[in-house]
């Protein structure tokens, strides 16, 4: 069975994992979150690189993977070159979906919703210049949204009044298309749509990442297996590993996304040892079910 490692600083990468599973139901997913250092936007670049490479390197040493997905916009801006230099496993990063948004907008007014760190990256300026030079692009980099998404997984409602204030610039700019430039944000999509009902298109990178994973599996001759639904009742996610304490309720939240996890572990890798082979990986503390 093809195996894909999906990495994020928190639960945002679950939105990407959902897209990968829907497109490739025969893939065994391992989810790895460095929530002990969440959010990455508050960390120096050197710390992000060290933690990403260290945790992903440990996961690769513990088990065989066909693809690694860095499902974090902040990490993708700094970690991809050193990560690719340390492994032969193909690595996929996340880029805000500016180009697809340009193809959808009708009034040429686009909102780009991201973290403060992503909004300030020069690579985002390059994306806008390359693909959206003829559009008005309104950017919002708000520190609260990723925390609201993390809390939402624990059952905490999204603060609608604060969300409306955070998104006011999009309303004033009359954007008809919004780029979700953080993998946490699709988890808040219902609240976002309620707050900005006039937006016609909400665009994220999940489906594009799933297509890239499919292409890489095709190159290695594993695409047919990846597209064949698992018939033995195995969980789509064989392990959900958190470097800190696993969020309360995360197992139920994942199941609601169609990503039932066979195992949820806190304090990884300190809490566990062994490999990712089914039935041999020693269980650590669990949370959420």
Backbone bond lengths (Angstrom), bond angles and torsions (degrees), N, CA, C in turn:
res aa  C-N    CA-C-N  psi(-1)  N-CA   C-N-CA  omega(-1)  CA-C   N-CA-C  phi
1 X - - - 1.463 - - 1.536 109.31 -
2 X 1.322 118.24 128.91 1.472 119.52 176.89 1.527 110.44 -61.52
3 X 1.325 115.40 145.05 1.461 120.24 -177.93 1.528 109.82 -127.27
4 X 1.333 116.06 133.50 1.457 122.16 -178.54 1.522 108.77 -125.18
5 X 1.319 116.14 131.69 1.463 122.65 175.16 1.522 108.49 -96.88
6 X 1.328 116.39 125.31 1.461 121.56 178.03 1.520 108.03 -115.04
7 X 1.336 115.61 123.52 1.462 122.36 -172.37 1.517 110.60 -119.22
8 X 1.326 116.02 138.56 1.462 121.50 174.22 1.522 108.15 -152.86
9 X 1.328 115.15 170.53 1.461 119.50 176.09 1.521 111.96 -79.51
10 X 1.330 116.77 -14.66 1.459 120.48 -179.10 1.514 110.17 -157.68
11 X 1.329 116.57 -138.54 1.468 120.74 -175.06 1.521 112.78 -90.75
12 X 1.336 118.48 -5.57 1.458 120.43 -176.31 1.511 113.85 -57.77
13 X 1.314 116.87 -35.94 1.454 120.44 -178.92 1.518 113.80 -63.83
14 X 1.328 116.98 -12.29 1.469 119.34 175.84 1.525 111.00 -63.03
15 X 1.336 117.55 -29.87 1.464 119.59 176.77 1.519 110.77 -64.83
16 X 1.325 116.41 -35.32 1.466 121.28 176.87 1.522 110.23 -73.94
17 X 1.328 116.47 -42.80 1.466 120.43 178.23 1.524 110.95 -57.86
18 X 1.319 117.13 -38.69 1.462 120.75 178.65 1.523 110.79 -62.02
19 X 1.338 117.58 -43.62 1.466 120.62 179.02 1.517 111.62 -65.46
20 X 1.323 117.11 -40.21 1.464 120.56 178.88 1.521 109.99 -64.42
21 X 1.315 117.04 -43.78 1.468 119.94 -179.48 1.523 111.46 -65.29
22 X 1.320 117.45 -41.02 1.466 119.88 -179.70 1.522 111.35 -64.13
23 X 1.323 117.04 -37.57 1.461 120.56 -179.63 1.523 112.49 -81.22
24 X 1.333 116.19 -31.01 1.468 121.56 -173.32 1.533 109.25 -133.87
25 X 1.321 117.53 74.32 1.468 120.58 -173.28 1.522 114.24 -68.04
26 X 1.328 117.67 -12.16 1.454 120.17 179.29 1.513 114.22 -91.30
27 X 1.331 117.83 5.43 1.459 122.18 -179.86 1.526 110.37 -88.85
28 X 1.314 116.17 135.54 1.462 122.15 172.07 1.528 107.45 -86.10
29 X 1.323 116.98 119.46 1.457 121.87 -178.06 1.521 110.43 -100.22
30 X 1.324 115.81 136.20 1.459 122.07 167.95 1.524 106.29 -116.95
31 X 1.321 116.15 124.04 1.463 120.98 -178.29 1.518 108.77 -103.95
32 X 1.330 115.99 128.80 1.463 121.98 -177.45 1.524 108.96 -127.99
33 X 1.335 116.96 120.17 1.454 121.77 -177.43 1.528 110.37 -122.54
34 X 1.311 115.55 127.97 1.463 120.45 177.11 1.523 109.46 -91.38
35 X 1.319 115.97 59.93 1.461 118.81 -175.45 1.524 113.21 -74.01
36 X 1.336 117.16 -10.10 1.465 119.16 173.84 1.527 110.89 -66.33
37 X 1.331 117.28 -23.52 1.464 121.76 -179.69 1.528 112.27 -111.63
38 X 1.341 116.87 11.99 1.467 121.22 -178.60 1.528 110.21 -68.97
39 X 1.364 117.06 140.60 1.469 128.21 -4.41 1.524 111.47 -91.02
40 X 1.322 116.23 148.90 1.452 120.83 -178.67 1.530 112.38 -64.86
41 X 1.323 117.20 -26.10 1.460 119.62 179.78 1.516 113.44 -62.04
42 X 1.337 116.81 -20.84 1.462 121.18 178.71 1.532 112.33 -90.40
43 X 1.332 117.14 -3.85 1.465 121.25 -174.83 1.525 111.27 -99.71
44 X 1.337 118.55 147.43 1.466 120.73 171.69 1.530 110.02 -61.54
45 X 1.327 115.85 151.04 1.463 119.87 -178.15 1.521 111.62 -56.56
46 X 1.328 117.06 -40.60 1.467 119.96 -178.18 1.527 111.40 -61.73
47 X 1.322 117.13 -36.17 1.460 120.99 178.76 1.525 110.26 -68.46
48 X 1.339 116.53 -42.09 1.468 120.27 178.52 1.523 110.47 -60.57
49 X 1.320 117.00 -45.62 1.464 120.68 179.81 1.526 110.65 -62.04
50 X 1.330 116.53 -45.66 1.468 120.16 -177.70 1.525 111.39 -63.30
51 X 1.321 116.68 -44.38 1.458 119.56 -177.00 1.528 111.14 -70.75
52 X 1.320 116.90 -43.69 1.468 119.51 179.13 1.524 110.86 -59.78
53 X 1.311 115.83 -52.16 1.464 119.43 -176.97 1.522 111.25 -64.67
54 X 1.323 116.97 -37.52 1.455 119.67 -179.84 1.521 112.75 -66.41
55 X 1.324 117.26 -48.00 1.459 120.48 -177.68 1.528 111.91 -71.10
56 X 1.324 116.28 -43.49 1.466 118.50 179.09 1.523 110.08 -66.53
57 X 1.331 116.97 -38.96 1.462 120.12 176.69 1.513 112.05 -59.90
58 X 1.327 116.77 -40.45 1.470 120.31 178.17 1.529 110.64 -64.86
59 X 1.337 116.46 -42.53 1.463 119.55 178.90 1.521 111.47 -62.65
60 X 1.328 116.42 -41.27 1.463 120.34 179.61 1.521 111.24 -66.61
61 X 1.327 116.30 -32.30 1.468 119.42 177.82 1.521 111.56 -71.57
62 X 1.339 116.81 -28.17 1.459 121.29 -177.42 1.526 113.59 -84.33
63 X 1.326 118.27 -18.58 1.456 119.46 -176.36 1.510 112.48 -162.19
64 X 1.321 115.82 160.54 1.461 121.77 179.43 1.526 109.74 -85.08
65 X 1.331 116.05 131.71 1.457 121.85 177.86 1.522 109.26 -129.46
66 X 1.326 114.85 148.41 1.454 121.12 177.81 1.521 112.41 -91.23
67 X 1.321 116.92 -31.03 1.465 122.55 -178.96 1.525 108.63 -149.07
68 X 1.324 115.52 144.89 1.463 122.24 170.76 1.524 107.74 -113.32
69 X 1.326 116.74 130.25 1.457 121.91 176.13 1.522 108.37 -113.31
70 X 1.321 116.51 119.19 1.462 121.23 172.42 1.526 106.40 -89.89
71 X 1.330 116.02 94.37 1.460 122.31 -171.47 1.523 110.68 -90.81
72 X 1.313 115.70 49.65 1.457 122.48 -177.68 1.515 107.86 -144.73
73 X 1.328 117.01 120.00 1.460 120.00 -178.08 1.520 111.91 -63.64
74 X 1.323 117.38 -43.44 1.458 120.58 -178.67 1.524 110.59 -61.57
75 X 1.336 117.14 -47.19 1.461 120.08 -179.95 1.523 111.33 -65.64
76 X 1.318 116.98 -38.53 1.473 120.08 -177.17 1.520 112.36 -62.19
77 X 1.337 117.26 -26.40 1.460 119.08 -178.75 1.528 112.54 -72.65
78 X 1.342 117.86 -18.56 1.465 118.87 -173.76 1.522 114.29 -127.53
79 X 1.328 118.61 -22.89 1.461 119.22 -167.45 1.521 114.52 -99.81
80 X 1.328 119.23 -15.90 1.462 119.70 -171.47 1.532 113.24 -61.19
81 X 1.337 120.68 -47.10 1.479 118.43 -179.41 1.531 113.62 -59.87
82 X 1.349 120.24 -50.35 1.470 117.69 179.07 1.518 113.07 -66.02
83 X 1.314 116.97 -32.51 1.469 119.42 179.84 1.520 110.45 -67.97
84 X 1.313 117.50 -43.67 1.463 120.71 178.62 1.523 111.98 -66.68
85 X 1.324 115.97 -26.85 1.460 119.46 179.31 1.525 112.11 -73.61
86 X 1.336 117.60 -20.80 1.463 119.98 -175.02 1.523 113.66 -99.36
87 X 1.342 118.14 -3.65 1.463 119.38 -178.25 1.516 111.04 -147.74
88 X 1.317 115.42 151.86 1.463 120.70 173.88 1.522 111.89 -89.67
89 X 1.328 117.36 -8.02 1.462 121.05 177.72 1.529 108.37 -69.22
90 X 1.325 118.64 130.34 1.469 120.15 179.15 1.528 111.51 -58.59
91 X 1.331 115.75 137.75 1.465 122.22 -178.35 1.520 109.19 -117.96
92 X 1.329 116.46 129.14 1.466 123.12 178.59 1.515 108.55 -112.41
93 X 1.322 117.00 130.51 1.452 121.51 176.64 1.513 111.33 -107.29
94 X 1.332 115.48 -179.31 1.465 122.01 -177.50 1.523 109.15 -115.11
95 X 1.320 116.14 132.69 1.466 122.54 175.61 1.521 107.59 -125.03
96 X 1.335 118.60 133.01 1.467 119.35 176.79 1.526 111.55 -53.35
97 X 1.321 116.53 137.09 1.469 121.89 -170.57 1.525 112.29 -80.46
98 X 1.326 115.83 59.12 1.461 120.95 -179.22 1.527 110.80 -68.04
99 X 1.322 116.78 -46.24 1.475 119.91 -177.87 1.529 111.87 -60.38
100 X 1.350 120.21 -49.44 1.472 118.85 176.94 1.524 112.95 -60.34
101 X 1.322 117.00 -33.94 1.468 119.71 179.96 1.520 111.23 -64.79
102 X 1.318 116.26 -38.69 1.467 120.35 178.46 1.526 110.28 -62.48
103 X 1.328 116.58 -33.71 1.453 120.23 178.71 1.512 114.03 -73.03
104 X 1.343 117.50 -15.53 1.456 121.11 -177.31 1.524 113.44 -102.84
105 X 1.326 118.69 -35.01 1.455 121.20 -172.22 1.527 112.04 -59.44
106 X 1.321 115.07 140.98 1.465 120.65 178.92 1.527 111.92 -100.79
107 X 1.332 116.65 -32.09 1.468 118.61 -178.39 1.521 113.36 -104.17
108 X 1.352 116.13 6.81 1.472 123.33 177.62 1.526 111.90 63.10
109 X 1.324 116.26 27.97 1.465 121.47 175.88 1.527 107.85 -121.15
110 X 1.305 114.96 115.00 1.461 121.65 -173.08 1.523 109.88 -119.24
111 X 1.319 116.27 136.83 1.449 121.31 171.66 1.515 110.07 -100.86
112 X 1.310 116.63 134.92 1.458 121.00 178.89 1.521 107.32 -116.44
113 X 1.321 115.51 109.36 1.460 122.30 -176.71 1.525 108.77 -103.35
114 X 1.318 116.21 119.54 1.462 120.11 -175.98 1.523 109.49 -150.06
115 X 1.318 116.25 -177.09 1.454 120.63 173.74 1.522 109.08 -80.74
116 X 1.333 118.24 160.11 1.466 119.26 177.23 1.529 112.72 -55.69
117 X 1.333 116.65 -37.02 1.462 119.52 -179.34 1.525 111.43 -65.61
118 X 1.337 117.46 -44.03 1.464 120.97 -178.74 1.524 110.89 -67.36
119 X 1.317 117.68 -41.68 1.461 121.22 -178.85 1.522 111.46 -58.82
120 X 1.319 116.91 -30.84 1.458 121.01 -175.71 1.529 113.71 -89.92
121 X 1.331 118.07 -5.30 1.466 119.88 -176.82 1.528 110.97 -72.46
122 X 1.330 117.85 137.20 1.475 120.70 177.02 1.523 112.80 -59.35
123 X 1.332 117.23 -29.49 1.465 118.73 -178.12 1.516 111.29 -64.45
124 X 1.337 117.29 -28.09 1.455 119.98 177.24 1.525 110.47 -70.64
125 X 1.332 116.37 -38.25 1.466 119.58 173.78 1.522 110.10 -58.26
126 X 1.327 116.47 -41.56 1.469 120.62 179.94 1.522 111.11 -64.21
127 X 1.332 117.19 -41.58 1.470 120.16 178.53 1.525 111.08 -60.78
128 X 1.317 116.07 -44.93 1.461 120.14 -178.29 1.528 110.36 -66.09
129 X 1.324 116.95 -43.28 1.471 119.76 179.24 1.527 111.15 -63.76
130 X 1.327 116.83 -38.60 1.462 120.90 -175.12 1.521 112.22 -74.86
131 X 1.327 117.02 -42.14 1.471 119.93 -170.29 1.525 114.73 -111.90
132 X 1.332 117.89 -19.06 1.472 119.26 -172.44 1.521 112.35 -129.84
133 X 1.310 116.77 32.13 1.466 120.03 -177.44 1.522 112.39 -63.30
134 X 1.333 117.09 -27.44 1.469 120.33 -178.38 1.522 112.13 -95.86
135 X 1.335 117.18 11.97 1.464 121.15 -179.35 1.526 110.61 -116.53
136 X 1.314 114.51 154.48 1.457 120.33 168.17 1.524 106.92 -86.09
137 X 1.322 116.37 118.57 1.463 120.87 -178.28 1.519 109.00 -113.80
138 X 1.305 115.44 114.22 1.467 121.91 177.95 1.524 108.18 -98.06
139 X 1.319 116.87 124.57 1.462 120.51 -177.17 1.529 110.67 -106.19
140 X 1.312 115.24 138.85 1.465 122.00 171.43 1.521 107.81 -128.54
141 X 1.314 115.92 120.57 1.457 121.97 173.13 1.516 108.57 -114.92
142 X 1.312 116.61 98.65 1.460 121.03 -172.54 1.524 109.99 -112.81
143 X 1.326 117.88 131.22 1.474 119.77 -176.84 1.514 114.21 -75.82
144 X 1.335 118.20 -15.11 1.452 119.42 -172.56 1.510 115.40 -82.88
145 X 1.336 117.72 -27.34 1.460 119.42 -168.99 1.527 113.47 -63.61
146 X 1.328 117.29 -41.36 1.468 117.99 -179.62 1.525 110.72 -65.59
147 X 1.313 116.64 -35.69 1.472 119.24 178.12 1.521 110.46 -69.88
148 X 1.325 117.03 -36.95 1.468 119.53 176.99 1.524 110.38 -64.39
149 X 1.342 116.32 -37.33 1.472 119.44 178.23 1.521 111.04 -66.49
150 X 1.334 116.77 -42.34 1.458 119.93 177.46 1.531 110.45 -61.48
151 X 1.321 116.16 -41.81 1.461 119.97 179.86 1.522 111.48 -69.17
152 X 1.333 116.92 -34.08 1.464 121.58 179.65 1.523 111.18 -60.05
153 X 1.327 116.15 -37.40 1.470 120.40 177.01 1.522 110.57 -61.14
154 X 1.339 116.53 -32.42 1.471 120.78 179.97 1.530 111.98 -84.90
155 X 1.338 116.59 3.74 1.455 119.98 177.59 1.513 115.16 94.58
156 X 1.340 117.69 8.62 1.467 121.54 179.61 1.531 108.86 -86.07
157 X 1.331 119.07 123.95 1.465 120.47 -179.54 1.523 112.02 -61.74
158 X 1.320 115.46 149.45 1.459 121.03 176.38 1.529 108.48 -70.46
159 X 1.343 118.78 130.70 1.472 120.38 -179.80 1.534 110.48 -72.45
160 X 1.319 116.58 98.15 1.460 120.99 -170.33 1.533 113.04 -63.72
161 X 1.332 117.97 -38.12 1.459 119.44 179.98 1.530 110.76 -64.72
162 X 1.326 116.62 -42.88 1.462 120.11 178.61 1.525 110.79 -67.02
163 X 1.328 116.65 -36.70 1.460 119.96 178.40 1.528 110.52 -64.43
164 X 1.329 117.21 -41.32 1.468 120.73 178.94 1.523 111.01 -61.67
165 X 1.321 116.61 -40.33 1.468 120.24 177.62 1.529 110.37 -65.72
166 X 1.325 115.61 -41.86 1.466 120.08 -178.45 1.522 112.23 -62.20
167 X 1.339 117.01 -33.17 1.465 121.43 -174.79 1.527 113.30 -99.15
168 X 1.314 117.94 9.04 1.466 121.20 -174.38 1.521 112.86 -57.51
169 X 1.316 117.64 -36.37 1.470 119.91 -177.86 1.521 111.76 -63.55
170 X 1.330 118.42 -32.30 1.466 120.91 176.95 1.527 110.49 -67.38
171 X 1.315 115.35 -40.29 1.464 119.57 179.74 1.533 109.85 -64.64
172 X 1.321 116.16 -43.22 1.459 121.08 -179.02 1.526 111.92 -66.86
173 X 1.333 116.97 -33.12 1.467 121.43 -179.79 1.518 112.57 -83.36
174 X 1.333 117.60 -6.46 1.462 122.52 178.99 1.529 111.92 58.04
175 X 1.331 116.41 43.23 1.461 119.27 178.49 1.526 109.29 -70.16
176 X 1.326 116.23 143.99 1.473 119.37 176.33 1.523 111.68 -108.82
177 X 1.333 116.69 -4.60 1.462 121.84 -178.94 1.526 108.22 -140.14
178 X 1.328 116.64 135.42 1.459 120.95 178.97 1.523 109.54 -124.85
179 X 1.317 115.36 128.97 1.458 122.52 174.29 1.523 108.12 -90.12
180 X 1.325 116.68 122.79 1.457 121.39 175.48 1.529 107.57 -87.42
181 X 1.336 115.54 94.03 1.454 121.57 -171.81 1.508 114.56 -89.07
182 X 1.318 116.65 25.93 1.466 123.12 175.07 1.514 106.68 -148.54
183 X 1.314 117.50 136.58 1.465 119.50 -175.72 1.518 112.75 -68.73
184 X 1.339 118.09 -16.00 1.466 119.90 174.08 1.525 112.18 -67.91
185 X 1.321 117.20 -29.81 1.463 119.65 -166.36 1.531 114.80 -69.30
186 X 1.341 120.74 -33.07 1.469 117.79 174.67 1.522 113.72 -58.56
187 X 1.331 117.57 -23.99 1.461 120.25 177.03 1.527 111.35 -68.76
188 X 1.335 116.57 -19.07 1.464 122.28 179.76 1.519 112.06 -103.20
189 X 1.321 117.88 13.63 1.457 120.80 -168.67 1.526 112.88 -59.29
190 X 1.313 118.24 -40.49 1.467 119.85 -179.41 1.523 110.83 -60.23
191 X 1.323 116.72 -44.64 1.470 120.51 179.06 1.522 111.16 -67.40
192 X 1.320 117.18 -37.43 1.469 121.06 178.98 1.529 110.54 -64.09
193 X 1.313 116.20 -43.91 1.468 120.03 179.89 1.524 111.01 -64.68
194 X 1.309 116.77 -39.67 1.463 119.74 178.48 1.530 111.31 -64.65
195 X 1.328 115.86 -34.78 1.461 120.66 -177.61 1.525 111.72 -76.11
196 X 1.326 116.97 -34.56 1.466 121.85 -179.41 1.529 109.21 -125.17
197 X 1.330 117.98 72.47 1.465 120.49 -174.52 1.530 114.24 -67.62
198 X 1.323 118.18 -17.34 1.460 120.47 -178.29 1.532 113.11 -84.90
199 X 1.318 117.18 -9.57 1.471 119.64 177.39 1.529 109.10 -70.48
200 X 1.317 115.94 129.37 1.466 121.15 -176.71 1.519 112.79 -86.04
201 X 1.333 117.07 -36.17 1.468 120.64 -171.99 1.530 110.05 -132.21
202 X 1.325 114.51 131.47 1.464 122.55 173.89 1.529 106.54 -115.75
203 X 1.315 117.46 121.60 1.465 120.97 -170.02 1.529 109.82 -122.58
204 X 1.334 116.23 126.65 1.459 120.15 174.41 1.527 109.10 -129.48
205 X 1.316 116.35 -178.92 1.468 121.46 -172.46 1.512 114.02 -99.18
206 X 1.335 118.30 0.73 1.458 120.59 -172.23 1.510 114.32 -59.12
207 X 1.327 117.05 -48.07 1.465 119.49 -177.97 1.524 111.35 -67.14
208 X 1.330 117.10 -36.47 1.470 120.17 178.13 1.524 110.97 -64.66
209 X 1.319 116.57 -38.51 1.466 119.77 177.48 1.520 110.29 -65.43
210 X 1.330 116.81 -41.86 1.469 120.21 178.72 1.527 110.42 -60.78
211 X 1.334 116.62 -40.41 1.475 119.18 177.98 1.522 111.15 -64.73
212 X 1.318 117.15 -38.30 1.473 120.43 178.83 1.530 110.71 -66.48
213 X 1.318 116.80 -41.87 1.466 120.18 176.93 1.524 109.97 -61.06
214 X 1.333 116.85 -42.61 1.469 120.56 178.91 1.521 110.67 -61.30
215 X 1.325 116.81 -41.94 1.471 120.33 179.75 1.525 110.86 -62.85
216 X 1.317 116.97 -42.91 1.466 120.48 -179.98 1.524 110.91 -65.64
217 X 1.327 117.51 -39.34 1.464 120.01 177.68 1.532 110.79 -67.30
218 X 1.320 116.25 -33.07 1.464 119.40 176.22 1.522 110.81 -63.73
219 X 1.331 116.63 -38.98 1.466 120.43 179.83 1.522 111.85 -62.98
220 X 1.319 116.49 -30.88 1.466 120.37 -179.46 1.521 112.61 -95.88
221 X 1.340 117.25 5.88 1.451 120.87 177.48 1.511 114.75 76.72
222 X 1.346 117.65 20.90 1.461 120.02 -175.18 1.533 113.06 -113.92
223 X 1.320 116.97 7.90 1.457 119.41 -175.52 1.523 112.05 -66.63
224 X 1.321 117.75 -40.14 1.467 119.99 -178.96 1.524 110.59 -59.23
225 X 1.339 116.80 -43.93 1.469 119.97 177.67 1.524 111.15 -63.96
226 X 1.337 116.22 -38.06 1.459 120.15 -177.53 1.517 112.14 -67.27
227 X 1.328 117.02 -29.16 1.465 120.66 -178.06 1.519 113.13 -86.72
228 X 1.311 117.42 -11.91 1.464 121.59 -177.42 1.526 109.70 -87.42
229 X 1.325 118.10 115.37 1.471 119.29 -179.72 1.520 111.98 -56.30
230 X 1.306 116.21 143.43 1.456 121.63 179.30 1.524 108.94 -70.42
231 X 1.308 116.61 131.76 1.467 120.95 -175.35 1.522 113.69 -103.83
232 X 1.336 117.79 -4.29 1.466 119.56 -175.68 1.516 113.19 -95.79
233 X 1.336 116.48 9.72 1.458 119.61 177.99 1.512 114.67 78.48
234 X 1.323 118.07 12.05 1.458 121.14 -179.82 1.528 110.55 -66.71
235 X 1.319 116.58 147.49 1.459 121.38 177.47 1.522 110.22 -68.49
236 X 1.324 118.58 143.43 1.465 120.77 177.97 1.522 112.76 -59.12
237 X 1.340 116.54 -33.79 1.468 121.95 179.43 1.521 108.09 -112.28
238 X 1.313 116.42 113.70 1.459 118.69 -178.41 1.515 112.39 -76.45
239 X 1.344 116.89 -25.99 1.460 120.09 177.46 1.517 109.68 -154.81
240 X 1.328 115.87 135.57 1.459 122.55 171.01 1.520 106.46 -116.79
241 X 1.321 115.56 111.57 1.457 121.99 -169.82 1.523 109.97 -113.43
242 X 1.313 116.79 131.08 1.457 122.53 -178.62 1.520 109.28 -122.51
243 X 1.337 116.76 132.32 1.464 119.71 -179.73 1.521 111.52 -72.34
244 X 1.334 117.15 -22.97 1.452 122.37 172.68 1.513 109.56 -107.73
245 X 1.309 116.33 -152.71 1.461 120.73 177.39 1.521 109.84 -76.14
246 X 1.317 116.90 129.02 1.458 120.10 178.12 1.521 109.45 -61.32
247 X 1.346 117.35 134.17 1.464 119.52 -177.63 1.526 111.86 -58.88
248 X 1.308 115.65 138.36 1.453 120.37 176.65 1.527 109.68 -59.93
249 X 1.322 116.21 130.11 1.454 120.63 178.31 1.510 115.00 84.35
250 X 1.328 118.33 3.10 1.463 119.52 -174.47 1.526 111.81 -65.72
251 X 1.324 118.26 -33.78 1.465 120.43 -179.82 1.526 110.71 -63.30
252 X 1.332 116.62 -43.79 1.467 120.31 178.47 1.528 110.61 -66.71
253 X 1.320 116.40 -39.56 1.467 120.02 179.12 1.526 110.75 -63.12
254 X 1.321 116.70 -43.36 1.461 120.66 178.33 1.523 110.77 -63.06
255 X 1.316 116.98 -41.82 1.461 120.32 179.36 1.518 110.95 -61.22
256 X 1.343 117.34 -37.90 1.453 121.26 179.01 1.526 111.72 -66.28
257 X 1.329 117.07 -25.49 1.465 121.99 176.13 1.529 112.40 -84.45
258 X 1.329 117.00 -0.99 1.456 120.41 -174.54 1.509 112.96 83.44
259 X 1.340 116.38 19.61 1.462 121.94 -175.51 1.522 111.11 -120.86
260 X 1.311 116.57 48.63 1.463 119.68 179.73 1.522 110.39 -53.65
261 X 1.329 115.96 132.03 1.462 121.35 -176.99 1.520 110.66 -105.09
262 X 1.327 116.15 132.74 1.459 119.86 177.03 1.518 111.45 -69.42
263 X 1.335 115.62 -25.32 1.469 119.73 -175.81 1.520 108.62 -152.92
264 X 1.319 116.87 137.43 1.461 123.52 173.82 1.520 107.01 -124.38
265 X 1.312 117.45 124.10 1.466 120.92 -174.35 1.518 111.36 -127.06
266 X 1.312 115.94 138.12 1.458 123.48 174.09 1.519 110.26 -96.41
267 X 1.347 115.11 161.88 1.470 122.81 171.79 1.517 112.96 54.97
268 X 1.324 116.08 36.59 1.449 120.12 178.01 1.529 109.48 -79.57
269 X 1.342 119.97 142.49 1.468 127.34 5.86 1.520 114.55 -91.86
270 X 1.327 118.70 2.01 1.461 119.98 -175.24 1.519 112.76 -63.19
271 X 1.355 116.30 -26.59 1.467 119.19 -175.33 1.511 113.35 -86.47
272 X 1.351 117.50 -10.21 1.457 119.54 -172.52 1.516 111.38 -139.18
273 X 1.314 114.53 160.23 1.452 121.32 173.45 1.515 107.81 -146.50
274 X 1.311 115.07 164.95 1.461 118.24 179.14 1.512 111.80 109.11
275 X 1.319 116.58 -159.29 1.452 121.58 -176.91 1.518 110.84 -115.92
276 X 1.332 115.61 176.26 1.450 120.66 179.79 1.520 112.62 -90.58
277 X 1.321 118.37 7.96 1.454 119.43 -179.25 1.529 109.76 -64.20
278 X 1.322 118.38 133.37 1.469 120.76 -178.05 1.527 111.46 -54.78
279 X 1.318 115.21 131.96 1.454 120.35 176.07 1.511 114.50 87.30
280 X 1.352 118.36 -8.89 1.454 119.44 -178.10 1.510 112.46 -116.89
281 X 1.332 117.49 -12.32 1.457 120.07 -177.58 1.516 108.98 -79.54
282 X 1.324 116.63 122.80 1.460 120.84 -175.59 1.522 109.78 -70.48
283 X 1.313 116.14 131.09 1.448 121.56 -177.34 1.509 111.59 -75.97
284 X 1.339 115.12 135.64 1.464 120.75 173.73 1.520 108.77 -101.36
285 X 1.331 116.82 -167.08 1.467 120.09 179.24 1.521 110.34 -59.40
286 X 1.308 117.21 141.59 1.452 120.35 179.13 1.515 110.07 -112.63
287 X 1.338 114.08 161.14 1.455 119.29 178.55 1.507 108.62 -144.64
288 X 1.290 115.72 146.45 1.462 119.90 173.24 1.506 114.21 77.34
289 X 1.315 120.30 18.04 1.448 120.34 175.65 1.495 112.74 129.59
